[in-house]
Amino acid sequence: MDLAQVLTDGLRAATGVPAIAYALAVIGLNVHFGYTGLFNIGQIGFLAAGAYGAGISANLWGWPFWAAIVAGVVCAVILGLLLGLPALRLRAEYLAIVTISASEIIRITVRSTSVESVTGGPSGIGRWASSFYRINPIPEGDYGFLGIAIDQRKAWVMLVGWSLVALAVLVTWLLVRSPWGRVLRSIRDDEDAARSLGKNVYVFKVQSLVYGGVLGALAGLLIAIDANYTTPGEYQTVFTFYMYVALILGGIGRILGPVVGAMLFWFLLQASDTLLRQLITDDSLLGGVIEQRDIGSVRLAFVGLGLMLLVIFRPQGLLGGRAPGKAR
């Protein structure tokens, strides 16, 4: 068994584009759930809104790449307002129903053949982000760190992606320590108390939903740019639950919790995949017990086991849980 390969594959996944996208999306989810107490289980809908907003603008209307990116972000803002204005007056469980329903409506709509001329249907929208790679300042060649090899194309996406994560962490850190952030935490801890102090709870909730949704849109854009393709399969509802797993792993209501949680989630997912593939060979421990087709399910079970152990022995997450009225 090659443990070095297991570790290398895990580190590659923990620093790769999916982990970066999850970090961005989970930072937004942390603003919703960790700082405001909004139970949003449709975060993947914001990712789809960003990716398809940009893809349609570039492919159908011929907008320049950067204008298409702005269009994707605007689509997330509009979605946040459409969801927030009617739904944030509801209780938490009803907000959850509204958000998960909206994400499914978006996914089913964009893959529908009736709008295939606009969204590409099940096939999606291809090659709309090519101009992003034409401005790549990184010289052609292969680059590596800790045994992980990447080309200049992937290095460019990762550089932009991790820069966005750092910017999102900084902006969120400043916001949650501002008067605006203190109001959000007061809403999370006691909504009635915040309202009694004259705060417009409804407006703050809408603002929180929109801000976290914009971060989700940036995550969706990054996924689409990396693939230079936008497909409905990338935006399934189950991915929101994976984001919650990452949030719990890192620590709810912690500034760096989403980043650590996203990296750990993808490390566990890929490391367990590589480990299982080594263990199911004919001369190994699990040879003949687990089939190749079962690896995807079993590795998720490993992640679930890790989450169970974390909840049992450190329920506040790796970086610690949130404290009432305090941002950390």
N, C-alpha and C positions, 0 to 999 in steps of 0.2 A: 504494500500500500504506500503510495507516494503522497505523504502529508504535505510536502513542499508544494506540490501541484494543487492540492486542496486549498492551501493558504493563498497561493498566487491567484487562483481563479476567484476565490472569495474577495480578495483585495481588488481585483479587476472589476468585479461587480459593484463593490462598495464605493468605488470612485468613478464609475461609468455614468453614462448619460441617464439610464433609468433611475439610478440613485439620486442624481442631481435633480431630475424632474420631480421625483417623490419628495425630495427635501423642500423644493419650492412649494409644491402643493400642500405639504403637511405644515409648513410655516403658516400658510393661509388658513388651514384647518385649525391650527392652534390658536389663531386669532379668534376664529369663530367659537370653538368649543373651550379652549383652555383659558381664554381671557374674557370672553363675553358670555359663555354658557349657551351658545346656540348649537343645538344638536343637528348639524347639517350632515346628512349622509348621501348627499348628491354632489359632492365636490367634483367628481369626475365630469359632471355636466359643464362645469366652468372650463375644464381642460378641453373638452370637445368644442365649446363655443369659441375659445381662442384659436384653436387649430383650424376649424372650419371657417371661421370668420376671415382669417388670413388667407387660407387656401382658395376660397371662393373669390375673394377680392383680387387675388393675383391671377388666378386661372380664368375666371369668367369675365372679369372686367378689365384685366390687364394692368392692374395697379402695380407700381414699383414695389419692391420687396419691403422697404421700410414703411411705406404707406399701408401695405397689407398687414404688417405687424401691428400698427396702430389700430387698424380696423378690427383685428382679433381682440385686442384689449378692450376696445369700445363695446364689442359684442358681449364680453364678460360683464362690463359695467351695466349694460342694458339688461342682461339676464339677472344680475343681482337686484336691480330695481324691480324687475317684473316679479321676481320671487319674494323680495323683501317687503314691498309696499302692501301686498295683501296678506302674506303669510306670517310676518313677524308680530302680528297682533294675536297669533294663535299660541297655544301652549306648546311645550317642547316636542311632545310626541306628534302633534299635528304638523309642526314644521318639518320634522323628519320625514313624514309621509309626503309632504309637498316637494321637498328637495329630491328625494329618491325617485319620485314619479317624474319630475321635470327632467332628470338626467336620463331616464329611460325613454321619455318622449323624444328627447334630442337624438339619442342613439338610433331609435327606430326610424325617426324621420329622415335622418341623413343617409341611412342605408336603403331607404325605400326606392324602388325602381321608378316610382311616379315622379321623383325629383332628381332622377339620375343625371339629367342634363345640367343641373346646378351643383349637386354634391358628389357626383360620380357614383352614387349608389353603393352597392357592396364593394366595388373596386376602389372607391375613394378617389382622391385627387393627387396626381403625381407631378413631381419635378417642378414645383412652384417656388422652391427655395434655392434654386441653383445659383442665383446671384449672390447669396450669402457666402458661398464657397469661392466665388471669383474674387472676393476682397480678402481672402485668407492671407494674413501677413506671415504665416509660419512657413519657412522654407520646406520644399518637398523632401521627404525622407521618413525614416522610421525613428521613433523616439521611445524611450523606455525608462521606467523607474520601478524599483523593487521587483524586477523580473517581469514587469508588465510592458508589453510592446504595443504601441499605437502609431498610426500614420499621421501625417500632417492634417488630414481632414478631420479625424476624430479628435486630435489635439486642439484644433480650432473650436470645435463644438464644446469640448470640455472646458476650455479656457473661458469662453463666453458664459457657459452654464454655471461654473463655480463662481465667476464674478457676479452673476445675478444672485446666486445664493448669498454671497457675502453682503451684497447691497441690500437684499431683502432682510437679512438678519439685522444689519445696522439700522435700517429704517424702522423695522418693527421694534427694536430695542429702544430707539428714541421715542416712538409713539407710545409704547406702553408705560414709559416713565413720564410722559407728558400729562397735563390735565385730562386730555382725551382718554388716555389709557387708564387713568385712575377711575374715570367714570365707567369704562368698560368693566373693570374689575369689581366695581361696586354693583353693577347690574348683575354680574355673575354671582356675587355673594348674596345679594338681597335686592332684588329688583324693586320691591315696594319702598325700601329705604331710599334708594336712588331717586325714585319718583317723588317721594315726600320732600326731598331737598331741592325740588324744582327742576330736575334734569329731565329732558325729553327722551325718555328711554327708547321710544320707538325710532327716533331719528338716529340715535347712536347705534342701535342694532342694525339699521339699514346701512349705515356707513361701515360698520364692521363686516357685514356680509359682502359688500361691494369690494372692500379692500382685500379681504381674503380671497374673493373670487378672482380678482385681477392677478394675484399671485398664482392661483390655479391656472389661469389662462396662459401665463408665461411658461408654466410647466408643460401645458399642452402644446404650445408653440415649439418648445425645445424638442419634444418628442417628434413632432412633425418635421422640424428642420433637420434633425439627425437622420431620419429616414428619407428625407426629401419626398415625403409621401404622407397623406392624411387618409387613414382608413377607419371605419367605424369600430373595427375589432379592438382598437387601442383604447376605447373609452367605455368599457363594460362596467356596470354598476359595482361588481365585486371588487374592483380596484379601490373604491372608496374605503371599503372595509380593510384592505391591506394598508391603506394610509393610516387608519386608526390604529392598526397594529404597530406601525412605525412610530406613531405619536405616543402610544403607551410605552413602547420600549425605551424611547428617549426621555420621556417625562412630560406630562401634561402641564402646560403653563410655564414652561421653561424656554428661554430664548433659544438655546442651542439644542433643546430636546428634539425638535423635528429633524435637524441635520444628523445628529448622532443616531436617532432612531431609524432614519431612512438608510443610512450607511450600514447599520447593523442588520436591518431587515434583508437587504440585498446580499450582504456577506453570508448570512445564514442560509439564504435561499440557494445561492450558487455553490457555496462550500459543501452543503449537504448533497446537492446534485452531483458534484464531482466525486464526493466520497461514496455515494451509493453506486455510481457507475463503476468504481473500482471494486466495490464489495460484491457485485453480482456476477463477476466472472466465474467460470466453471470451477476454478481451483480456490475460490475464496469463501469467506464465511457464509455469505448469503446466496451463493451460486445455486440457481434453480428455485430459490424461495421467492425472490422478487424479480419480475420481468421488466424489460426496458420500458414498456408502456406504463408501468406503475410508478416510475420514478417521480413524475410530476406531482402525483398525489402524495407520495410518501415524503417528499421533501417539504411539502406544506405541512404535513403532520409533524415533522421535526421543528419547523418554525413555531407551530402551535404548542409543542411541548416546551420549547424555550420560553414562550410567552407565559405558559402556565407556571413554570418555575420562577419566572420573574415576578408574577403576580403573588405567588406564595411567599417568596423570600424578600422581595423588594417591590412592593406594590406601587411605590411612588415613582417607579422608573429609574433608569440608570443615573440620571442627573438629579433625581429628587422630584417630588410632586410640588404642586402649587401651594402657596400659603395664602390664606385670605388677605386681600388688600395689598399684596406684595408681589411685584414683578421681579423675576430672577433670571 
